[in-house]
């Protein structure tokens, strides 16, 4: 179902949905000497990291820009906010959304008006694709 929803709202992109395990921080009470009962949910510190089931959505595009001057990340976030998240919110699922760009420019990272820092390969990186995590967390109302 998630694959179908994403394919409907991102028809220009290749969509892959897979199961994964994510870490979630849970805020708890801190342990206090003489005040803690075993099993009451207290931990050392004020939060604990637990493993949760997650769905990873991988959206693959050829270039970082949808059209010149409009990055795919902006369009993906707009469609997520307007269409996909309102559908998924009642389910309260944990998702990770990753954008994969298959044809990266062979330049190092630079800061310029026509460049999107974070998408370019760093100097010496031989991989031909870039991966950017666009969203990680629970989708809820």
Secondary structure by P-SEA (a helix, b strand, c coil): caaaaaaaacccbbbbbbbbbbbbbbbbbcccccccccccccccccbbbbbbbbbbbbbbbccccccccccaaaaaaaaaaccccccccccbbbbbbbbbbcccccccccccccccccccccccccccbbbbbcccccccc
